Amino acid sequence: MKRVLVTGGAGFIGSCFARRLRREHPEVEIVVLDLLTYAGNLNNLRVFDADPRFRFVKGDIADPVAVKDAMEGCDVVLNFAAETHVDRSLLSAGHFFDTDVKGVFVLLEEARRTGVERFIQISTDEVYGQILEGEFSENDPLNPRNPYSAAKCGGDRLAYSFWASYGTPVIVTRASNNYGPYHYPEKVIPLFITNAIDNEPLPLYGDGRNVRDWLHVEDHAAALLFLLENGVPGETYNIGGGNEVENIDLTRKILRLLDKPETLIRKVTDRPGHDRRYALSTAKIRALGWGPAYGFEEGLSETVRWYQENEWWWRPIKQGDLQYKAWYEKNYADRLKGATSPS
C-alpha cells in the first residue's frame, strides 16, 4: 500500500478513515477526491494541512477525467463517495443514482484500467431492507426499501460484478449506522445533540420504536484497514457495532448526557417506508480477528462531548448554511406543526 485514493474523503466516514490511515501508516500517500457537496467539509481534513504526502482533488466520481487524475498511481481505492440520507432521497432521488451507481461504475472502470491491487466499495446494511427478528448475513437476499438504499444496492452489486466479470480485486462492506465526531447535522445523532444544545425540539419519527445498530466511525475505519490486509477479493463483509437501540431510547440517552428535559422530544409524522429494524451478523469479519473497540455508552458520551466542545465546526452549518436551513424547513416544518410530546 503506497498510494491510497479515498473518494468522498471530506465527508464524515471518509475523512475519519483518511485521518486513521495517516496515524497508522504515516508512510502512505493519500489522495482525496471529493466534490464538496453540502456534506463535504475541508475542516474535516485540517490535519493534512501542509502534509506533502496528501493531495486533495475536487471532483465528481461520475466524471471520468477527475477520476483518472485522482486515481493516477494509486494501488488502493476506497469509495466512500455517496449521497447518503434517506430523507433527502425521498424528496429527490435522481442525484442518488447519479453518484451511487454511475459514479461507482466510473471508478470501477478506471480501477480496472489501471490495475489497482484493492478496491473497497463502502455499502450499507440498508441494502438488506428491514428485519424484525434475527440478523442478516452476507448471503441473505437484498431488499432495499427506499431510493437511497436502492441506489447503494446498485453500486454494491455493480462492484461485485467487476470482480466476477473482470477479476477486479473488489471487496464490498456493509456497515450499520455510524456515529461520532464530524457528522453532518442532518442525521439523527448530531441533529438531536445540536438541537438539544440549543433547546430546540427533537423531531422523533413515528412511535420512536425503530431499531438501529450503532457503529462508532473509528471502529468502521479500523475495520476497513483490517480488511485491506485480511479481506478476500470478491467477498462481502458486514461491519456492525453490536449496539441495537430504539430511537426513543437513543433520544433519551442524548438528553440525559446533556442534562436536558424530555419535553424537547416531539413525535412527528413518520417518513414513508421507514424500516423498522436493521441487524447484522458480523461473524464473518470477527472470525478473521476484528471486533469493535467502542461500547455504545462510551462512544455516545464522547460524541456528545465533542459537539459541545466544537461548536466552531457545526454552528456555521446550522446557522449560516442556507441550503441546510432550506432542507430542514422542507423536511420538518410541517411535521413539527402537528407534533406531540411523548406520553
Buried (B, 14 or more C-beta within 10 A) or exposed (E): BEBBBBBBBBBBBBBBBBBBBBEEBEEBBBBBBBBEBBBBBBEBBEEBEEEEEBBBBBBBBBBBEBBBBBBEEBBBBBBBBBBBBBBBBBEEBEBBBBBBBBBBBBBBBBBBEBEBBBBBBBBBBBBBBBBEEEBBBBEBEBBBBBBBBBBBBBBBBBBBBBBEEEEBBBBBBBBBBBBBBBBBBBBBBBBBBBBBBEEBBBBBBBEBEBBBBBBBBBBBBBBBBBBBEEBEBBBBBBBBBBBBBBBBEBBBBBBEBBEBEEEBBBBBBBBEBBBEBBBBBBEBBBEBEBEBEBEBEEBBBBBBBBBEEEBEBBBEBBEEBEEBEEBBEEBBEEBBEEBEEBE
